Amino acid sequence: MWIIAEIHHSDQRGQYLSSAYISTLTRHGIEISLAQRGRPWENGYAERLIRTLKEEEVHLNDYEDIIEVRARIEHFITQELKKRDQQL
């Protein structure tokens, strides 16, 4: 079972702007989100979340199957978003 992303966010480097790359994403129904040119910090929160997810969840666990992966990652992200909301 494959996980299909709903949104793909990247900077505006050439490989992310090629017509082949963009057509592959759109063919699979994936929304494209690009940071504005010269504003790399726009992606900061998402990159921090991914780093935290890898350090505090993914690299510390051996998952039995994709169902467990999805459940554990969903729980982790939900908890991180709750923490963030409480800090605001």
N, C-alpha and C positions, 0 to 999 in steps of 0.2 A: 504494500500500500504506500503510495507516494503522497507527500504533503505538498499542496500547491499554494504558493504565496498569493495573497490578494493584492498586496502593494509591494512594489520594488522601489526602494529609495536609493539614490546614488548621487555622486557628484557629477559634474559634466565632463568627465574625461572621455576621450574619443571612443574607447571601447563600449561605453554605455550609450553613445549616441549613434552608433552605426545602424543602418537600416535593417540589417539582418538581425541584430540583437533586439531592436525595438519591435520588429514584426513577430519575433518569437514570443516576446512577452504578451503582445496584444492578441496573438492567436490563441494563447492560453487564458485570456481574460484577466490578465494581471495589469492593474493600474500602475502607471509610471509616475514617479515623483522625483524631481531633480532639485537639488540644492541650487540656489542662485549662484551664478559665477562669482568667485571671489569671496564667498561666505561659507567657508568650510564648517564653522561652528553650528550651522543650522542643523546638522545631523548629530550634534553632540549628545543629546539625551538618548537617542536610539542607540548610538554606539556604546554609550555607558551601560545601558540596559543589557545589551548583548554581551558585553564584557563581564558584567556581574553574573548574568545567567550562566555563562561558560565556567567562571571561576567558582561559583557557589552552588551550582546544581549539576551541570552536564559532566564536568571533569571529575566530580566526586562520586558518581553513581554508575553502576552497571545495570542497564535496563533489560528487562526480559523480552520486551517486544515494543512495537510502535505504539500500541495502545497505552502502555505505561509511560512511554516518552511523552506522548501528547498530554496525558493527565498530569504528570509531574511538572512539565513546563508550563502548562496552563495555570496550575496552582501557584507556581513560583512567580509568574508574571502578575497574577492577580494580587498576591501579597506585596510585591514591589510597588504596584500602582496604589494600593491602599496606603503604604508607607509614605509615598510621594504626596498623596492627597492630604494626609495628616500633617505634613510639613508645610503645606501652603497656607 
